[in-house]
């Protein structure tokens, strides 16, 4: 005997309906054990797979798994989840709440299919030295120092080490030492390194980004929604209080992605963070859960 799971894959944060970051979405995740969810996520092999189940606190409970472990929150898988629910006719455009490991968070679904998600208010953690971080990325310390901005751990649901780079070409030329990055993230209890370079002021793009999370089983990700919220919060603090951002990611992976982010503040304190984007058409993946594997 086997159970048929409703499993989809969709690319989140697409640019002109291309690129984006693939996320697995399991519609009927209730009844699965943690071990089963982890096994399914590893078998699917996407950077994150979301499992949807009923919630007593929100419209849905959503759990996120990388190929190697569960994480509290995932931005691109949230976009993928609610876009899949919309495009399979399970929800209408409107306002929703999702219960996640990071808390109960709001999600807005527009009639055009754009998903805007609330993120946890930012926490600013440890500051790191350029001498420690630059070698992990094949950069010189001066490539970071020249930006005048710090290397900072920031979380809007997951801890990212935000690394400014003074030139777009240098950002795109980064050759990460994945083993060293994984060891550094584990040592510092962070999830990823999120490097970025500011773009010219006349560009519609605020910054170009690259995200490395080998400790979570993801060498490089083409779109990272949680890091977009962290970066928007970081830039709001260290770049003079701007409120709206557009980030580009995934270019070196040939999966160009666009992530919108906004920050609200009250008396110079950040009071809300939102990240938004669109997904392409979800594709159903045939999947049977064998009884003997339960």
DRENVEX-568215 format. One record per residue (C-alpha): residue number from 1; x, y, z; residue in three letters. Coordinates in steps of 0.5 Angstrom, whole numbers. Each point is the difference from the previous one (the first is absolute). Layout:
BEGIN
TORFI resi    xx    yy    zz resn
TORFI  NUM     X     Y     Z  ALA
...
END
This chain:
BEGIN
TORFI resi    xx    yy    zz resn
TORFI    1     0     0     0  UNK
TORFI    2     2     7    -1  UNK
TORFI    3    -2     7     1  UNK
TORFI    4     0     5    -6  UNK
TORFI    5     3     7     2  UNK
TORFI    6    -2     6    -4  UNK
TORFI    7     7     3    -1  UNK
TORFI    8     1     6    -5  UNK
TORFI    9     7     4    -2  UNK
TORFI   10    -1     7    -2  UNK
TORFI   11     6     5    -1  UNK
TORFI   12    -1     6     5  UNK
TORFI   13     2     7    -1  UNK
TORFI   14     0    -1    -8  UNK
TORFI   15     2     6    -4  UNK
TORFI   16    -4     1    -6  UNK
TORFI   17    -3    -7     2  UNK
TORFI   18     7    -3    -1  UNK
TORFI   19     6    -2     5  UNK
TORFI   20    -2     0     7  UNK
TORFI   21     1    -5     5  UNK
TORFI   22    -3    -7     0  UNK
TORFI   23    -4    -2     6  UNK
TORFI   24    -4    -6     2  UNK
TORFI   25    -7     0     3  UNK
TORFI   26    -3    -5     3  UNK
TORFI   27    -8     2     0  UNK
TORFI   28    -2    -6     5  UNK
TORFI   29     6     0     5  UNK
TORFI   30    -4    -2     6  UNK
TORFI   31     1    -7     3  UNK
TORFI   32     7     0    -3  UNK
TORFI   33     5    -1     6  UNK
TORFI   34     6     4     0  UNK
TORFI   35     5    -5    -2  UNK
TORFI   36    -5    -1    -7  UNK
TORFI   37     0     7    -1  UNK
TORFI   38     8     0     0  UNK
TORFI   39     0    -6    -4  UNK
TORFI   40    -4     3    -5  UNK
TORFI   41     3     7     0  UNK
TORFI   42     7    -4    -1  UNK
TORFI   43    -3    -4    -6  UNK
TORFI   44    -3     6    -3  UNK
TORFI   45     7     4     0  UNK
TORFI   46    -3     7     0  UNK
TORFI   47     3     5     5  UNK
TORFI   48    -6     0     4  UNK
TORFI   49    -6    -4     0  UNK
TORFI   50    -7     3     3  UNK
TORFI   51    -5    -5     4  UNK
TORFI   52    -7     3     1  UNK
TORFI   53    -4    -3     5  UNK
TORFI   54    -6     3     4  UNK
TORFI   55     1     5     6  UNK
TORFI   56    -4     2     6  UNK
TORFI   57     4     7     0  UNK
TORFI   58     0     2    -7  UNK
TORFI   59    -3    -2    -7  UNK
TORFI   60     5    -5    -1  UNK
TORFI   61     6    -3     3  UNK
TORFI   62     6     0    -4  UNK
TORFI   63     7    -4     1  UNK
TORFI   64     6     1    -4  UNK
TORFI   65     6    -5    -1  UNK
TORFI   66     6     1    -4  UNK
TORFI   67     3    -7    -2  UNK
TORFI   68     4    -1     6  UNK
TORFI   69    -5     3     6  UNK
TORFI   70    -6     4     2  UNK
TORFI   71     1     8     0  UNK
TORFI   72    -5     5     4  UNK
TORFI   73    -2     4    -7  UNK
TORFI   74     1     0    -7  UNK
TORFI   75    -1     6    -4  UNK
TORFI   76     0    -3    -7  UNK
TORFI   77    -4    -6     2  UNK
TORFI   78    -5     4     3  UNK
TORFI   79    -1     4    -6  UNK
TORFI   80     0    -7    -4  UNK
TORFI   81    -5    -3     5  UNK
TORFI   82    -6     6     0  UNK
TORFI   83     1     1    -8  UNK
TORFI   84    -1    -8    -1  UNK
TORFI   85    -6     0     5  UNK
TORFI   86    -3     6    -4  UNK
TORFI   87     2    -3    -7  UNK
TORFI   88    -3    -7     2  UNK
TORFI   89    -7     4     2  UNK
TORFI   90     1    -2     7  UNK
TORFI   91     0     7     2  UNK
TORFI   92    -2     7    -2  UNK
TORFI   93     3     7     0  UNK
TORFI   94     0     3     7  UNK
TORFI   95     4     0     6  UNK
TORFI   96     2    -6     4  UNK
TORFI   97     4    -2     6  UNK
TORFI   98     5    -6     0  UNK
TORFI   99     3    -3     6  UNK
TORFI  100     8    -1     0  UNK
TORFI  101     5    -2     4  UNK
TORFI  102     2     7     0  UNK
TORFI  103    -7     2     3  UNK
TORFI  104    -7     2    -3  UNK
TORFI  105     1     4    -6  UNK
TORFI  106    -4     4    -5  UNK
TORFI  107    -1    -2    -8  UNK
TORFI  108    -3     5    -5  UNK
TORFI  109    -2    -4    -7  UNK
TORFI  110    -2     5    -5  UNK
TORFI  111    -5    -1    -6  UNK
TORFI  112     6     0    -5  UNK
TORFI  113     4    -5     4  UNK
TORFI  114     5     4     4  UNK
TORFI  115     1    -3     7  UNK
TORFI  116     2     5     5  UNK
TORFI  117     3    -3     7  UNK
TORFI  118     1     3     7  UNK
TORFI  119     6    -2     3  UNK
TORFI  120     2     0     7  UNK
TORFI  121     3     7     3  UNK
TORFI  122     8     0    -1  UNK
TORFI  123     5    -2     5  UNK
TORFI  124     7     3    -1  UNK
TORFI  125     5    -5     3  UNK
TORFI  126     8     0    -1  UNK
TORFI  127     4     4    -4  UNK
TORFI  128     6    -4    -3  UNK
TORFI  129     6     2    -3  UNK
TORFI  130     2     1    -7  UNK
TORFI  131     7    -4     1  UNK
TORFI  132    -5    -6     2  UNK
TORFI  133    -5     0    -5  UNK
TORFI  134     4     3    -6  UNK
TORFI  135     4    -7    -1  UNK
TORFI  136    -7    -4     0  UNK
TORFI  137    -2     4    -6  UNK
TORFI  138     7     0    -4  UNK
TORFI  139     0     8     1  UNK
TORFI  140     5     5     3  UNK
TORFI  141    -2     3     7  UNK
TORFI  142     0     7    -4  UNK
TORFI  143    -6    -3    -4  UNK
TORFI  144    -4     1     6  UNK
TORFI  145     3     5     3  UNK
TORFI  146    -1     5    -5  UNK
TORFI  147    -7     0     0  UNK
TORFI  148     0     3     7  UNK
TORFI  149    -5    -5     3  UNK
TORFI  150     1    -5     5  UNK
TORFI  151    -1    -8    -1  UNK
TORFI  152    -6    -1     4  UNK
TORFI  153    -4    -6     2  UNK
TORFI  154    -7     2    -1  UNK
TORFI  155    -7    -5     1  UNK
TORFI  156    -7     1    -2  UNK
TORFI  157    -1    -7     1  UNK
TORFI  158     7    -3    -2  UNK
TORFI  159     7     2     2  UNK
TORFI  160     3     3    -6  UNK
TORFI  161     7     3     0  UNK
TORFI  162    -1     6    -4  UNK
TORFI  163     7     2    -4  UNK
TORFI  164     0     6    -4  UNK
TORFI  165     5     0    -6  UNK
TORFI  166     2     7    -4  UNK
TORFI  167     0    -3    -7  UNK
TORFI  168    -6    -4    -4  UNK
TORFI  169     6    -3    -4  UNK
TORFI  170     3    -2     6  UNK
TORFI  171    -6    -3     3  UNK
TORFI  172    -1    -4    -6  UNK
TORFI  173     7    -3     0  UNK
TORFI  174    -1    -2     7  UNK
TORFI  175     3    -7     0  UNK
TORFI  176    -3    -3     7  UNK
TORFI  177     4    -5     5  UNK
TORFI  178    -6    -4     1  UNK
TORFI  179     3    -4     5  UNK
TORFI  180     3     6     4  UNK
TORFI  181    -7     3     0  UNK
TORFI  182    -4    -6     2  UNK
TORFI  183     5     0     6  UNK
TORFI  184     0     7     2  UNK
TORFI  185    -8     0    -1  UNK
TORFI  186     0    -6     5  UNK
TORFI  187     5     4     5  UNK
TORFI  188    -4     6     0  UNK
TORFI  189    -7    -3     0  UNK
TORFI  190    -2     4    -6  UNK
TORFI  191    -3    -3    -7  UNK
TORFI  192     3     3    -5  UNK
TORFI  193     5     5    -3  UNK
TORFI  194    -4     5    -4  UNK
TORFI  195     5     5    -4  UNK
TORFI  196    -3     6    -4  UNK
TORFI  197     3     6    -4  UNK
TORFI  198    -4     6    -1  UNK
TORFI  199    -2     2    -7  UNK
TORFI  200     0     7    -3  UNK
TORFI  201    -5     5     2  UNK
TORFI  202    -3     1    -6  UNK
TORFI  203    -2    -8    -1  UNK
TORFI  204    -7    -3     2  UNK
TORFI  205     4    -5     4  UNK
TORFI  206     2     2     7  UNK
TORFI  207     6    -6     1  UNK
TORFI  208     2    -6    -3  UNK
TORFI  209     1    -6     4  UNK
TORFI  210     3    -7     1  UNK
TORFI  211    -2    -5     6  UNK
TORFI  212     4    -6     2  UNK
TORFI  213    -2    -5     5  UNK
TORFI  214     4    -6     0  UNK
TORFI  215    -2    -2     7  UNK
TORFI  216    -7    -1    -2  UNK
TORFI  217     2    -4    -6  UNK
TORFI  218    -1     6    -5  UNK
TORFI  219     7     2    -3  UNK
TORFI  220    -4     6    -4  UNK
TORFI  221    -7     2     0  UNK
TORFI  222    -3     4    -6  UNK
TORFI  223    -5     4     5  UNK
TORFI  224     0     1     7  UNK
TORFI  225    -6     3     3  UNK
TORFI  226     2     0     7  UNK
TORFI  227     6     3    -2  UNK
TORFI  228    -3     5    -4  UNK
TORFI  229    -4     3     7  UNK
TORFI  230     7     0     4  UNK
TORFI  231     3     4    -6  UNK
TORFI  232    -5     5     0  UNK
TORFI  233     0     1     7  UNK
TORFI  234     8     0     0  UNK
TORFI  235    -1     5    -5  UNK
TORFI  236    -5     4     3  UNK
TORFI  237     5     1     6  UNK
TORFI  238     6     1    -3  UNK
TORFI  239    -2     4    -7  UNK
TORFI  240    -4     5     3  UNK
TORFI  241    -7    -2     1  UNK
TORFI  242    -3    -2    -7  UNK
TORFI  243    -6    -4     0  UNK
TORFI  244    -1    -4    -6  UNK
TORFI  245     5    -4    -4  UNK
TORFI  246     1    -5    -6  UNK
TORFI  247     5    -5     0  UNK
TORFI  248     3    -5    -5  UNK
TORFI  249     3    -6     1  UNK
TORFI  250     1    -7    -4  UNK
TORFI  251     4     3    -6  UNK
TORFI  252     6    -4     1  UNK
TORFI  253    -5    -6     0  UNK
TORFI  254    -3     2    -6  UNK
TORFI  255    -7     1     4  UNK
TORFI  256    -1     7     1  UNK
TORFI  257    -4     2     5  UNK
TORFI  258    -4     6     3  UNK
TORFI  259    -2     1     7  UNK
TORFI  260    -3     6     2  UNK
TORFI  261     1     2     8  UNK
TORFI  262    -3     6     4  UNK
TORFI  263     1     2     7  UNK
TORFI  264    -5     4     4  UNK
TORFI  265     3     4     6  UNK
TORFI  266    -3     4     6  UNK
TORFI  267     4     5     4  UNK
TORFI  268     6    -3    -4  UNK
TORFI  269    -1    -7     3  UNK
TORFI  270    -2    -5    -6  UNK
TORFI  271    -7    -2     1  UNK
TORFI  272    -1    -5    -5  UNK
TORFI  273     3    -3    -6  UNK
TORFI  274    -3    -3    -6  UNK
TORFI  275     3    -4    -6  UNK
TORFI  276    -4    -1    -7  UNK
TORFI  277     1    -4    -6  UNK
TORFI  278    -3    -4    -5  UNK
TORFI  279     0    -7    -2  UNK
TORFI  280    -1    -4    -7  UNK
TORFI  281    -5    -6    -1  UNK
TORFI  282     0    -5     5  UNK
TORFI  283     2    -7    -3  UNK
TORFI  284    -3    -6     3  UNK
TORFI  285     5    -6     2  UNK
TORFI  286    -2    -7     0  UNK
TORFI  287     1    -2     7  UNK
TORFI  288    -2    -6     4  UNK
TORFI  289     2    -1     8  UNK
TORFI  290     1    -8     1  UNK
TORFI  291    -3    -3     6  UNK
TORFI  292     6    -3     2  UNK
TORFI  293     4     6     0  UNK
TORFI  294    -5     3     5  UNK
END
